[in-house]
């Protein structure tokens, strides 16, 4: 089937996920990416970003694309122009694809009238498909499979687009996912919280999530030290991991809250590997978008 847009993980079949992982690993191993200097990619980030924005930009440069970075703060959005009219304008002036991050959940539903494809860099507390794919790539690269892995996701489950995308796709691929965190961060539609110390020694991957102070009031009242002691990766929990287990975090990291600062680059941490993999996965996503939309 054809990937018209990539805005949520249900846009992809399991076969497409594995094919994107294989292509991203080939690119990481030195395969030449396609070269399309005739195409223009526009990046519209209405929420802050370091990794997603800049790794999409690097991926676009590696594919030879021309890159237009839309500046929301100096645009006609400030005169009341809608997201749809902004995107339709970029289409009208010749942009061939859009990468969009927006705080509104499912913002892309407003953009169905566009003829150019969209890749989502995250929609509010909805989904973060390119992060999910780079996380799956990182797991596959280490373990050689995803089916049967045991994964614990620790942190702000309720507000996390990363947790939502990863839970749904990991489960579809046959991994077992459990959650850790304070009750205020629970999402009963995904699962109940379990005790971190009961599962830490059994899991293959410990995925930590950032406490998103900007999204909700409850987080502001949390004590960093209490949070770290109950739900963070402490040196003692790191020691309890299986020797082959890996530690992941989408970043940015609140050091000494989700993870002890000294563990961010520990031998079993793959936090910076995730960022490297993100660039290659985003190249693979853009190649597929170009092919599937016959751009
Ligand atoms: N992981 C992630 O999405 O990071 P940024 O917010 O910096 O893009």
Boltz pocket constraint, residues with backbone or C-beta under 6 A from the ligand:
constraints:
  - pocket:
      binder: B
      contacts: [[A, 48], [A, 49], [A, 50], [A, 51], [A, 52], [A, 53], [A, 121], [A, 131], [A, 250], [A, 251], [A, 252]]
      max_distance: 6.0
